[in-house]
Amino acid sequence: MSFTLLNTYNNYIDANLHLLQLQEEGINCWLKDENTVTIDPLLTNAIGGIKLMVHETQKERAQDLLRTIINKAKENRACPYCGSHNVEYIVSNRKPSNWLSALFTYLLGGYPLASEQRYHCFDCGKEFEEVKNSSSDVPVGRG
């Protein structure tokens, strides 16, 4: 059996969610390097993150399904300020604590300190902690 790379992730939550969603659709897939990234997150960039591998014969169908899954998640996330769906979960670089964390990590070495992650709207430029579910007024998670 020959497997090929479908997508890469820098966290195990998104990787496992997509893995399970594809497996529910009958796609033969698995995660490569999940344990390494989960145990030592500093190696994420060095090894290319967690890799979602699919059987070669199912790659096209898996790509279509994954694209649909990602687009559906984006449609459910809306900016609370402008209502745009052009929203992503990012590491916020606007807080001084994030810059200080990066500086101390560079100067002192060792493990990086935690930085704040927030949603960013690429249409209005605002950052916020929760997105509004576009189908209701209930805030939703990262998904």
N, C-alpha and C positions, 0 to 999 in steps of 0.2 A: 504494500500500500504506500502510495506516495502522497505526502501532504505538502501544501504550499501556504505561504503567508497571506492572510487576509487583512489583518489590521494589527496595530500595536497600541499599547496602553501604558500609562505611567502609574496606574493604580489598579489594584486587584478588584475593586468593587465594580467599576465599569466593565472590566474584562469578563468577570464572571456573569454579570447581567447579560451581556451580549452572547456569551457562550451558551447560557441556558436558553435564551430566546431562540438561538439557531438550532440547538438540539431539540427543542420542542417542535420545530418544523421539519425534523428528520435529517438535519445536516450532521454529517460525521465530522466533528471538530474537537479540538483540545487546546489547552493553554501551555505554551512553552515558556520557560523561565519564570513562571509565577512564584515558585518558592524562593528563588534567589532574590527577586525584587521585593517580595513581602518581608523576608528576613533582613535584608540589607538594602533599604531604599536608595542609598548612595550609589549603588551599582546600576540604577535604572538607566541612566544615559550611557554608561559604559557598555552595557550589553544590548542596548536598543529596546529596553522595556519588555513588558509582557507581550508575547506574540500569540495572536489567535490564528491557529493553523486549521485548515480545512482540507478535506480530500480533494485532489485535483479535479475529479469528475464532477464535483459539486460547487466549484468555485464561483461560476457565474451566478447560479441561483443564490448562493450565500451572499455574494456582493449585492444583489438586488434586495434581498431580505434585510441585510444590515443597513443599506441606504434608507430603506423604508423605516426601519426601527429608529435610526438617528433623526430622520426628518420628522417623524411623529413626535419624538421627544422635544424637538425644537419648536414644533407647532404648539405644544402644551406650555411652553415657557414664554411669558410675555413680560416686557419691561413695565414696572408699575408707574413709570413717569410718562412714557410716550406710547406704550402698547406694542412696540416693535417685537418681532420674534428673533431679531438678530442679536441674541444674547448668549454669552458664553461664561463658564465658570473659570476664573483666572486667579492668579496670585496678584493681589493688589500691590502696586508699587507706590501708591500715593501716601501711605502712612510712614512717618519717620521711623517707627519701630522696625519696619521691614528693611529700610536702608541701614539702620544701625545693626540689625541682625546680620546682614550680608557683610558689613564692614568688620564686625567682630569675628565672624567666621573666617574671613580672609586673613585678618591680622593674627588671630590666635590659633587658627587651624582647628581641626576636629569636626564634630558634627554640626551642621547648620541648625540654627535655632528655628523654631516654627515661625512661619510667616502667615499673614492673614490672606485667606482666599475669599473672594466675593464674586458676584455676578457683575458683568460689564455689558452695557448696551452699546453696540457699535454704531447706532444711529444717533442717539442723543448724547452719548458719552458719559452718562451717569453710572455710578457704581452703587450696588445695593446688596443686602444680605439674603433676601428671599425674592423669588420671582412669583408673579401672580399666575395662577393656572388660567389659561385663556378660556377654558370652558366653564369656569366658576370663579368665585372670589377667594378661593382657598389657596394659600401659598403652597408651592410644591418644592420638593427637594432637587438635588443636582441632576438625577436621572438622565 
